[in-house]
Amino acid sequence: MKKLSMIAAMLSLLVSTGSQAMGPFEVYEQALRNDPVFLGALKERDAGQENRAIGRAGLLPRISYNYNQGRNDSKATYLNERGNLHEDRHYTSSGSTLMLQQPLIDYEAYANYRKGVAQALFADETFRGKSQELLVRVLTYYTQALFAQDQIEIAQASKKAYEEQFQQNEQLFRQGEGTRTDILEAESRFELATAEEIEARNEQDAALRELGALIGVPSVAVSELAPLAQAFQSFPLEPANFDTWHALALANNPILASQRQALEVARYEVERNRAGHLPKLNAYASVRKSESDSGNTYNQRYDTNTIGLEVNVPLFAGGGVSASVRQASANLEQAEYELDGKTRETLIELRRQFSACLSGVSKLRAYQKALNSAEALVVSTKQSILGGERVNLDALNAEQQLYSTRRDLAQARYDYLMAWTKLHYYAGTLRETDLARVDEAFVRR
């Protein structure tokens, strides 16, 4: 079955990419059906939902039926004035009981029910967080693969330029116009670019395999991914002030919401244990039929209908209840500290991504201008070398600056996309529509 599902996933991938490359949203749609982490989270939520029904069961009536039948061999002894008389009895005994019980006052059952509700809500919020996390993971691996491809292409272009420079320096050296240092400098830059290309290929392979794991195939080819549009600049930041994002995160962040539900679980666990000191009151009704169920009822049948109340008052349990309350109270305080810690951590990350979005727009403009300047610098440097005003090392430095600027611009564009996405993630407002908006920034070939 696993092989069939993998084949089906690969066929669907081929069909979807036959006409055009995949964007992040197409990857996300396939990940919804194939990502084991997300599918596991779905089952985790389903299991957590049952806690509500489990807790409610303690407040509802309980009906039980018991039946027994046995073969008895006994010896009865009677005392009278003539001495002891013995009678051997061989008989069958039976009994059946139908019992209905309804809790009337049971604080433990009530606390357990409220705990189950909190556990179900915790499962919901945890799943919501992992659903949004899937959006982030898809875009993370997608942009990592594309950025690695940019690095590979930049490294290949720089290698070509350094190789040409190396050949030119060798020719000048043979003509007595160049130096050995120029040759070594060009060779060093070429080898450095080769190492950068190897590293980028390794990073790309890892990112593509992560994407493949999301959609249920061994790996994805980078040619199947839609590249980021060269004209992409930025998205409008709405809302534009951090205070609103701060309020959104406190109200909607699924991690914080799940931690608050975990706090409720711990609080009702304290109440459930404290109920061990409280009495319980149950109403019950039973229908019992018995025949020879004891020596005193030999050869007798009884049909008994009973209705009544049952009170259970705990007096002493060896100190176990008090210890359980103290333990649950400590766990409650731990949950409070964890909520405070998660809140601070989330708000710090929220602020970091908000600042990255604001500064990212300026960085993109600055890097674009720097790229234009670097391209012009390469041209002017080569012309200056022909005029004798510059040397070959200046050309190598200009080429190095050009390729570094290209790499930094590519990195800044992907960083901006991730910051914009993570800002919505930490605010708890990340939706499929947001990924669809990001998807529009990628062009289909």
Disulfide bonds with the S-S distance in Angstrom:
none
